């Protein structure tokens, strides 16, 4: 188990995850990041989420990967 942090950012703002979550591997971290994206999209009003990303970092603050919100939103036509 490792603790990872899910920081969200865009050109207009940053949300810092101060508590993190325990995950067993990178696949679980990716799934959790996708869940965070979906929950933010569903709860927030008229926010334009297309330029937001989740930065997943470890306890040493080393970035493991970045997941764009667009992966959940899909492409505009």
FIKOLZA-1660 file (N, C-alpha, C; in steps of 0.1 Angstrom, whole numbers, plus 5000, padded with zeros to 4 digits):
% residues 77
   i   px   py   pz ch aa at
   1 5008 4988 5000  A  X  N
   1 5000 5000 5000  A  X CA
   1 5009 5012 5000  A  X  C
   2 5005 5022 4992  A  X  N
   2 5012 5035 4992  A  X CA
   2 5001 5046 4992  A  X  C
   3 5005 5057 4998  A  X  N
   3 4996 5069 4999  A  X CA
   3 4999 5078 4987  A  X  C
   4 4989 5081 4979  A  X  N
   4 4991 5090 4968  A  X CA
   4 4981 5102 4970  A  X  C
   5 4985 5113 4963  A  X  N
   5 4977 5126 4965  A  X CA
   5 4972 5130 4951  A  X  C
   6 4960 5135 4951  A  X  N
   6 4953 5138 4938  A  X CA
   6 4951 5153 4938  A  X  C
   7 4961 5160 4932  A  X  N
   7 4960 5175 4931  A  X CA
   7 4953 5178 4918  A  X  C
   8 4944 5187 4918  A  X  N
   8 4937 5191 4905  A  X CA
   8 4941 5206 4902  A  X  C
   9 4943 5208 4889  A  X  N
   9 4947 5221 4885  A  X CA
   9 4942 5224 4870  A  X  C
  10 4941 5237 4868  A  X  N
  10 4937 5243 4855  A  X CA
  10 4945 5256 4853  A  X  C
  11 4943 5263 4842  A  X  N
  11 4949 5276 4841  A  X CA
  11 4943 5286 4851  A  X  C
  12 4931 5283 4856  A  X  N
  12 4924 5292 4865  A  X CA
  12 4924 5289 4880  A  X  C
  13 4930 5277 4883  A  X  N
  13 4929 5274 4897  A  X CA
  13 4936 5261 4901  A  X  C
  14 4938 5259 4914  A  X  N
  14 4945 5246 4919  A  X CA
  14 4937 5242 4931  A  X  C
  15 4935 5229 4932  A  X  N
  15 4930 5223 4944  A  X CA
  15 4940 5213 4949  A  X  C
  16 4945 5214 4962  A  X  N
  16 4955 5206 4967  A  X CA
  16 4949 5195 4976  A  X  C
  17 4952 5183 4974  A  X  N
  17 4948 5171 4982  A  X CA
  17 4958 5170 4994  A  X  C
  18 4954 5173 5006  A  X  N
  18 4963 5173 5017  A  X CA
  18 4962 5160 5025  A  X  C
  19 4952 5151 5022  A  X  N
  19 4951 5139 5030  A  X CA
  19 4956 5127 5022  A  X  C
  20 4953 5127 5009  A  X  N
  20 4957 5115 5001  A  X CA
  20 4949 5103 5003  A  X  C
  21 4952 5092 4996  A  X  N
  21 4945 5080 4997  A  X CA
  21 4955 5068 4996  A  X  C
  22 4952 5057 5003  A  X  N
  22 4961 5046 5002  A  X CA
  22 4956 5038 4990  A  X  C
  23 4965 5034 4981  A  X  N
  23 4962 5026 4969  A  X CA
  23 4973 5014 4969  A  X  C
  24 4969 5003 4962  A  X  N
  24 4978 4992 4961  A  X CA
  24 4987 4992 4949  A  X  C
  25 4983 4999 4939  A  X  N
  25 4991 5000 4927  A  X CA
  25 4987 5012 4918  A  X  C
  26 4994 5014 4907  A  X  N
  26 4991 5026 4898  A  X CA
  26 4977 5024 4891  A  X  C
  27 4973 5012 4889  A  X  N
  27 4960 5010 4883  A  X CA
  27 4949 5015 4892  A  X  C
  28 4950 5012 4905  A  X  N
  28 4940 5017 4915  A  X CA
  28 4941 5032 4916  A  X  C
  29 4953 5038 4915  A  X  N
  29 4954 5052 4916  A  X CA
  29 4948 5059 4904  A  X  C
  30 4949 5053 4892  A  X  N
  30 4942 5058 4880  A  X CA
  30 4927 5057 4882  A  X  C
  31 4922 5046 4887  A  X  N
  31 4908 5045 4889  A  X CA
  31 4902 5055 4899  A  X  C
  32 4910 5057 4909  A  X  N
  32 4906 5067 4919  A  X CA
  32 4906 5081 4913  A  X  C
  33 4916 5084 4905  A  X  N
  33 4917 5097 4899  A  X CA
  33 4905 5099 4890  A  X  C
  34 4901 5089 4882  A  X  N
  34 4889 5090 4873  A  X CA
  34 4876 5092 4882  A  X  C
  35 4875 5086 4893  A  X  N
  35 4864 5088 4902  A  X CA
  35 4863 5102 4907  A  X  C
  36 4875 5108 4911  A  X  N
  36 4875 5121 4915  A  X CA
  36 4871 5131 4904  A  X  C
  37 4875 5128 4892  A  X  N
  37 4871 5137 4881  A  X CA
  37 4856 5136 4879  A  X  C
  38 4850 5124 4879  A  X  N
  38 4836 5122 4877  A  X CA
  38 4828 5129 4889  A  X  C
  39 4833 5128 4901  A  X  N
  39 4825 5134 4912  A  X CA
  39 4826 5150 4911  A  X  C
  40 4837 5155 4907  A  X  N
  40 4838 5170 4906  A  X CA
  40 4830 5175 4895  A  X  C
  41 4829 5168 4883  A  X  N
  41 4821 5172 4872  A  X CA
  41 4806 5172 4876  A  X  C
  42 4802 5162 4884  A  X  N
  42 4788 5160 4888  A  X CA
  42 4784 5171 4898  A  X  C
  43 4793 5175 4907  A  X  N
  43 4788 5183 4918  A  X CA
  43 4790 5198 4916  A  X  C
  44 4799 5202 4907  A  X  N
  44 4801 5216 4905  A  X CA
  44 4792 5221 4893  A  X  C
  45 4788 5234 4894  A  X  N
  45 4779 5240 4885  A  X CA
  45 4784 5241 4871  A  X  C
  46 4785 5253 4866  A  X  N
  46 4788 5255 4852  A  X CA
  46 4803 5256 4849  A  X  C
  47 4811 5250 4857  A  X  N
  47 4826 5250 4855  A  X CA
  47 4829 5244 4842  A  X  C
  48 4838 5250 4834  A  X  N
  48 4844 5244 4822  A  X CA
  48 4856 5235 4826  A  X  C
  49 4854 5222 4826  A  X  N
  49 4864 5213 4831  A  X CA
  49 4874 5208 4820  A  X  C
  50 4873 5213 4808  A  X  N
  50 4881 5208 4797  A  X CA
  50 4896 5210 4799  A  X  C
  51 4900 5220 4806  A  X  N
  51 4915 5222 4808  A  X CA
  51 4920 5218 4821  A  X  C
  52 4912 5211 4829  A  X  N
  52 4916 5206 4842  A  X CA
  52 4923 5193 4841  A  X  C
  53 4932 5190 4850  A  X  N
  53 4940 5178 4851  A  X CA
  53 4941 5174 4865  A  X  C
  54 4943 5161 4868  A  X  N
  54 4946 5155 4881  A  X CA
  54 4961 5151 4881  A  X  C
  55 4969 5157 4890  A  X  N
  55 4983 5153 4891  A  X CA
  55 4983 5143 4903  A  X  C
  56 4987 5131 4900  A  X  N
  56 4988 5121 4911  A  X CA
  56 5003 5120 4915  A  X  C
  57 5005 5122 4928  A  X  N
  57 5018 5123 4934  A  X CA
  57 5020 5113 4946  A  X  C
  58 5032 5109 4948  A  X  N
  58 5035 5101 4960  A  X CA
  58 5038 5109 4972  A  X  C
  59 5042 5102 4983  A  X  N
  59 5045 5108 4996  A  X CA
  59 5057 5118 4995  A  X  C
  60 5066 5115 4985  A  X  N
  60 5077 5124 4983  A  X CA
  60 5074 5136 4974  A  X  C
  61 5062 5137 4970  A  X  N
  61 5057 5148 4961  A  X CA
  61 5062 5146 4947  A  X  C
  62 5066 5134 4944  A  X  N
  62 5070 5131 4930  A  X CA
  62 5058 5127 4922  A  X  C
  63 5056 5134 4911  A  X  N
  63 5045 5132 4902  A  X CA
  63 5046 5118 4896  A  X  C
  64 5035 5110 4898  A  X  N
  64 5035 5096 4892  A  X CA
  64 5029 5097 4878  A  X  C
  65 5018 5104 4876  A  X  N
  65 5012 5106 4863  A  X CA
  65 5002 5118 4864  A  X  C
  66 4997 5122 4852  A  X  N
  66 4987 5132 4851  A  X CA
  66 4976 5127 4843  A  X  C
  67 4963 5129 4848  A  X  N
  67 4951 5124 4841  A  X CA
  67 4943 5136 4837  A  X  C
  68 4941 5139 4825  A  X  N
  68 4932 5151 4821  A  X CA
  68 4918 5148 4823  A  X  C
  69 4910 5158 4827  A  X  N
  69 4896 5156 4829  A  X CA
  69 4889 5152 4816  A  X  C
  70 4895 5156 4804  A  X  N
  70 4890 5152 4791  A  X CA
  70 4889 5137 4789  A  X  C
  71 4896 5129 4796  A  X  N
  71 4895 5115 4795  A  X CA
  71 4881 5110 4799  A  X  C
  72 4875 5117 4808  A  X  N
  72 4862 5114 4813  A  X CA
  72 4851 5121 4805  A  X  C
  73 4854 5134 4802  A  X  N
  73 4845 5142 4794  A  X CA
  73 4843 5138 4780  A  X  C
  74 4853 5133 4774  A  X  N
  74 4853 5129 4760  A  X CA
  74 4857 5142 4751  A  X  C
  75 4857 5140 4738  A  X  N
  75 4861 5150 4729  A  X CA
  75 4849 5158 4725  A  X  C
  76 4851 5171 4723  A  X  N
  76 4840 5179 4717  A  X CA
  76 4839 5176 4702  A  X  C
  77 4828 5177 4696  A  X  N
  77 4826 5175 4682  A  X CA
  77 4825 5187 4674  A  X  C
% end
